[in-house]
């Protein structure tokens, strides 16, 4: 039996995007009727809807869906969370990893929900600076923790493929709230994400 992958997209959005991408392909001098490009507008449309699915998702609801009362007040760190996003200035990808910590204040959330929050905000047209603070704000709002820390390291194709064309540059952004605004706690977090505990 042949495998058939079924993913459902908004047909109206697909058709609108297909027309736009057909026009773009023709505008750069290509033949949209060429065999290799016949299905390209539809493929790009579906890829764009996938890459921007975060607009239809609610980070607070995700965190609240696995919110548990626990009398824990020690640092919880989830590091090396893969992320893929698109620069809103050139609509080229940037990718890297996020490191997130929080100190509970009566409530914890499922570890996978932290990673899902990263996806919610990264699957939008973004700038890395805003992405960092959006993740922090969502955790802060949903869990009311004693502190939150977010560090993102990413490579931007808008700097690698065009413009200055610097292949090895990495952009690091950070945001801290509560206990992480204090040097000892922040330093502990930064040491943990830099260390290899294997």
QUILIN-V381536 format. One record per residue. N is the residue number from 0. RES is the residue in one letter. OMEGA is omega in degrees with one decimal (NA if undefined). Layout:
# QUILIN-V381536
n = {N | N}
res = {RES | RES}
omega = {OMEGA | OMEGA}
This chain:
# QUILIN-V381536
n = {0 | 1 | 2 | 3 | 4 | 5 | 6 | 7 | 8 | 9 | 10 | 11 | 12 | 13 | 14 | 15 | 16 | 17 | 18 | 19 | 20 | 21 | 22 | 23 | 24 | 25 | 26 | 27 | 28 | 29 | 30 | 31 | 32 | 33 | 34 | 35 | 36 | 37 | 38 | 39 | 40 | 41 | 42 | 43 | 44 | 45 | 46 | 47 | 48 | 49 | 50 | 51 | 52 | 53 | 54 | 55 | 56 | 57 | 58 | 59 | 60 | 61 | 62 | 63 | 64 | 65 | 66 | 67 | 68 | 69 | 70 | 71 | 72 | 73 | 74 | 75 | 76 | 77 | 78 | 79 | 80 | 81 | 82 | 83 | 84 | 85 | 86 | 87 | 88 | 89 | 90 | 91 | 92 | 93 | 94 | 95 | 96 | 97 | 98 | 99 | 100 | 101 | 102 | 103 | 104 | 105 | 106 | 107 | 108 | 109 | 110 | 111 | 112 | 113 | 114 | 115 | 116 | 117 | 118 | 119 | 120 | 121 | 122 | 123 | 124 | 125 | 126 | 127 | 128 | 129 | 130 | 131 | 132 | 133 | 134 | 135 | 136 | 137 | 138 | 139 | 140 | 141 | 142 | 143 | 144 | 145 | 146 | 147 | 148 | 149 | 150 | 151 | 152 | 153 | 154 | 155 | 156 | 157 | 158 | 159 | 160 | 161 | 162 | 163 | 164 | 165 | 166 | 167 | 168 | 169 | 170 | 171 | 172 | 173 | 174 | 175 | 176 | 177 | 178 | 179 | 180 | 181 | 182 | 183 | 184 | 185 | 186 | 187 | 188 | 189 | 190 | 191 | 192 | 193 | 194 | 195 | 196 | 197}
res = {X | X | X | X | X | X | X | X | X | X | X | X | X | X | X | X | X | X | X | X | X | X | X | X | X | X | X | X | X | X | X | X | X | X | X | X | X | X | X | X | X | X | X | X | X | X | X | X | X | X | X | X | X | X | X | X | X | X | X | X | X | X | X | X | X | X | X | X | X | X | X | X | X | X | X | X | X | X | X | X | X | X | X | X | X | X | X | X | X | X | X | X | X | X | X | X | X | X | X | X | X | X | X | X | X | X | X | X | X | X | X | X | X | X | X | X | X | X | X | X | X | X | X | X | X | X | X | X | X | X | X | X | X | X | X | X | X | X | X | X | X | X | X | X | X | X | X | X | X | X | X | X | X | X | X | X | X | X | X | X | X | X | X | X | X | X | X | X | X | X | X | X | X | X | X | X | X | X | X | X | X | X | X | X | X | X | X | X | X | X | X | X | X | X | X | X | X | X}
omega = {-178.4 | 177.3 | 176.6 | -180.0 | -178.8 | 174.0 | -175.0 | 179.0 | 174.5 | -175.4 | 179.8 | 178.2 | 178.8 | -177.1 | 178.4 | 180.0 | 178.9 | 179.3 | -178.7 | -179.2 | 174.0 | 178.4 | 179.1 | -179.4 | 178.1 | -177.8 | 179.4 | 173.6 | 179.7 | 177.9 | -176.3 | 178.0 | 177.2 | -173.7 | -176.5 | -176.8 | -174.8 | -177.5 | -176.9 | 179.2 | 179.0 | 179.0 | 179.9 | 179.7 | 179.7 | 177.8 | -179.8 | 178.4 | 176.5 | -175.2 | 179.7 | -177.5 | 180.0 | 178.9 | -177.3 | -177.7 | -175.2 | -176.6 | -179.0 | 179.2 | 178.7 | 179.2 | -179.1 | -178.3 | 177.7 | -177.7 | -173.9 | 177.0 | 177.7 | 176.7 | -179.4 | 177.0 | 176.0 | -177.1 | 174.1 | -176.2 | 169.6 | -175.3 | 178.5 | 175.7 | -179.7 | 174.8 | 177.3 | -178.7 | 177.9 | 176.6 | -177.7 | -178.7 | -178.4 | -176.9 | 171.4 | -175.7 | 159.3 | -171.6 | -179.8 | -177.6 | 178.1 | 174.7 | -173.5 | 175.3 | 170.7 | 176.4 | -174.6 | 177.3 | -179.1 | -178.1 | 171.2 | 175.9 | 177.4 | -176.6 | -179.7 | -179.1 | 176.3 | 178.4 | 179.7 | 176.9 | 175.5 | -180.0 | -179.2 | -175.4 | 179.3 | 178.8 | 175.0 | 170.1 | -166.5 | 158.0 | -174.0 | -178.5 | -179.5 | 178.4 | -178.4 | -177.1 | 178.0 | 177.8 | 179.1 | -176.5 | -179.8 | 179.3 | 178.5 | -177.6 | -174.4 | -171.1 | -175.9 | -175.7 | 175.3 | 178.7 | 176.3 | 175.3 | 177.6 | 172.5 | 177.4 | 173.2 | -175.9 | 172.1 | -174.7 | 179.8 | 176.3 | 173.9 | -174.7 | -175.1 | -173.9 | 176.0 | -175.9 | 176.8 | 176.9 | -169.5 | -171.9 | -178.2 | 176.4 | 178.8 | 178.4 | 176.0 | -179.5 | 174.4 | -176.4 | 178.2 | 172.7 | -176.5 | -178.9 | 173.5 | 176.6 | -172.5 | -176.2 | -179.2 | 178.4 | -178.5 | 177.8 | 178.9 | -177.7 | 176.6 | 179.1 | -178.0 | 178.2 | -173.8 | 174.3 | -172.8 | -179.3 | NA}
